[in-house]
Each structure stands twice: as structure tokens, then as C-alpha cells.
């Protein structure tokens, strides 16, 4: 059962890195080093969690849009920049004695590697990106992370100042 409109399992809410779970039957997930048992009401083999982590990058680009007539009035042809926020989601079941889906230090290392390829760059010059659209940024980040990040489930890139966002989810990768 999914939470209404959230795409996450019922009862699971996310706030940045914080994983919180609310159920009438008790807490599930990593209980820390207290040695207390997890709730027997939830099958751990069926529990799915989605972790998310965001990073911010600043970048410039141009964008030639052929749908504007005349093209000379299109301001996006000039070099301009945006503040971007990329949010990466990883979905999986708790593993091992600690009950984590993924060690967040590993996720941080991968996101730092991708961020360094985009932050304070002219996106037109980033190999493999193509035109700097939100769609292409999502696909670029996905391709950079997927081979090294099991459970990658969604990449969202947004320009908060403009209210624009694009999400990429792929189930066959």
C-alpha cells in the first residue's frame, strides 16, 4: 500500500535525510544501538524505504530554442546562469545488522563526484550532457550514478527560484 500521492510506502515520511516511520504497530527501521527488537508486525523482507539526498550547484549555459520567432529576441541564447537543486532517491530494503538501505557516507561520496562535474561550470562544455535542459540534467545525473548506486529510483532537478522541476524515474535500469 502506498501513501496517498507520495509514491512512498504508507506511513513513511521523508524530511531531507531523516527517515521517520509512523505505524500504529510500533517503529520499524534502524533502532540504533539500543538492542531493542524491531516490530514483529512488519515483515522486514517486504519493508521498502526511500532515502533522498539533495545537492545544490550553480551553473551557466546557453540554450538555442528554435521555436521562438525571431530567434534574435530569445534571451536564453545568451549566456545565463541558474541555481539548481538535484535530489537523488534510492529505494531498497533494510540490509544487515544495522538495517540501513544504504550508508549515507557512500551516497555523499557519489553525489560529490557528480556535483563537481556540474558546479560553477558552463554546462554547454560538460561532456555527455547535451543542451542544458532540466530533462538532460536528470538523465546526465542518472547515467553518472546508476552504475555505482544500487537502488537508484529517482533523480529530480529543480530551479527553485523559477519554480521549475523535472523528475526521472526508470524501472528497467
C-alpha positions in Angstrom: 0.0 0.0 0.0 1.4 3.4 -0.9 0.9 6.7 1.0 -1.6 8.9 -0.7 0.1 10.6 -3.7 3.6 10.3 -2.2 4.9 7.2 -4.0 6.3 6.0 -0.7 5.1 3.1 1.4 2.2 4.0 3.7 3.4 5.5 7.0 6.8 6.6 5.8 7.7 10.3 5.6 10.9 11.8 4.5 12.5 15.1 5.6 15.8 15.6 3.9 18.0 12.8 5.3 15.8 11.9 8.2 13.9 8.7 8.0 10.8 8.7 10.1 8.2 6.0 10.3 4.8 6.1 11.9 2.7 3.0 12.4 0.1 2.0 15.0 2.0 -1.2 15.5 5.3 0.4 16.5 8.5 1.6 14.9 10.3 -0.1 12.1 13.8 0.6 10.6 17.1 1.1 12.3 16.6 1.1 16.1 20.2 2.2 16.7 22.4 0.5 19.2 19.8 0.0 21.9 19.5 -3.6 21.1 15.7 -3.4 21.0 13.9 -5.6 18.5 12.0 -4.3 15.5 8.3 -4.6 15.5 7.2 -8.1 14.6 4.1 -6.6 12.9 6.1 -5.6 9.8 7.9 -8.1 7.6 11.4 -6.8 7.1 11.8 -8.6 3.8 8.9 -6.6 2.5 9.8 -3.2 4.0 10.9 -0.7 1.4 12.4 2.7 2.3 13.3 5.6 0.0 16.2 7.7 1.1 16.8 11.1 -0.5 19.7 13.5 -0.6 19.9 16.8 -2.3 22.8 18.9 -3.6 22.9 22.4 -5.0 25.0 23.6 -7.9 25.4 26.9 -9.7 26.0 26.8 -13.5 25.7 28.8 -16.6 24.6 27.8 -20.1 23.1 28.9 -23.3 20.1 27.4 -25.0 19.2 27.8 -28.6 15.5 27.4 -29.0 14.2 27.0 -32.5 10.6 27.5 -31.5 10.9 31.2 -30.9 10.5 33.6 -33.8 12.5 35.6 -34.4 15.4 33.8 -32.6 17.2 37.1 -32.0 14.8 38.0 -29.2 15.3 34.8 -27.3 17.2 35.8 -24.1 18.1 32.1 -23.4 20.6 32.2 -26.3 22.8 34.5 -24.2 25.0 33.0 -21.5 23.0 33.0 -18.3 23.0 31.0 -15.1 20.8 29.3 -12.6 20.9 27.8 -9.1 19.9 24.2 -9.4 18.9 21.6 -6.8 19.3 17.9 -7.6 17.6 15.4 -5.4 18.5 11.7 -5.7 16.4 9.0 -4.3 17.5 5.4 -3.5 14.9 2.7 -2.7 15.5 -0.6 -1.1 15.0 -2.9 1.8 17.0 -2.7 5.1 20.2 -4.8 4.9 22.4 -6.3 7.5 22.5 -5.9 11.3 22.2 -2.1 11.0 19.1 -2.1 9.0 20.2 0.5 6.5 19.2 0.7 2.9 22.5 2.5 2.0 25.3 4.0 4.0 24.7 7.7 3.6 28.5 8.4 3.5 28.7 6.3 0.3 25.8 8.3 -1.2 27.5 11.6 -0.2 30.7 10.5 -2.0 28.8 9.7 -5.2 26.9 12.9 -5.1 30.0 14.9 -4.5 31.6 13.3 -7.6 28.7 14.3 -9.8 28.3 17.8 -8.3 32.0 18.6 -9.1 31.2 17.9 -12.7 28.4 20.5 -12.8 29.1 23.2 -10.1 30.3 26.5 -11.4 30.6 25.2 -15.0 29.4 26.3 -18.3 27.0 23.4 -18.9 27.5 23.7 -22.7 31.0 22.4 -22.2 30.1 19.4 -20.0 30.8 16.2 -22.0 27.8 13.9 -22.3 25.2 16.5 -21.2 23.8 17.9 -24.4 21.6 21.0 -24.3 21.3 22.1 -20.7 17.6 21.3 -20.2 16.2 20.0 -16.9 15.4 16.7 -18.7 19.0 16.3 -19.9 20.4 17.2 -16.4 18.3 14.5 -14.9 19.4 12.0 -17.4 23.1 13.0 -17.0 23.0 12.6 -13.2 21.2 9.3 -13.6 23.8 8.0 -16.0 26.6 9.1 -13.7 25.1 7.4 -10.6 23.3 4.3 -11.8 26.4 2.1 -12.4 27.7 2.8 -8.9 24.5 3.2 -6.9 22.2 0.2 -6.4 18.6 1.1 -5.9 18.6 4.4 -7.7 14.9 5.2 -8.1 14.5 8.9 -9.0 16.5 12.0 -9.9 14.9 15.4 -9.7 16.5 18.6 -10.8 14.8 21.9 -10.0 15.4 25.6 -10.3 13.8 26.8 -7.1 13.9 30.5 -8.0 11.7 29.8 -11.0 9.6 27.0 -9.6 10.7 24.6 -12.4 11.4 20.9 -11.8 11.8 17.7 -13.7 12.0 14.1 -12.3 13.3 11.0 -13.9 12.3 7.5 -12.7 13.4 4.4 -14.5 12.4 0.9 -13.5 14.2 -1.0 -16.2 17.7 0.1 -15.2 
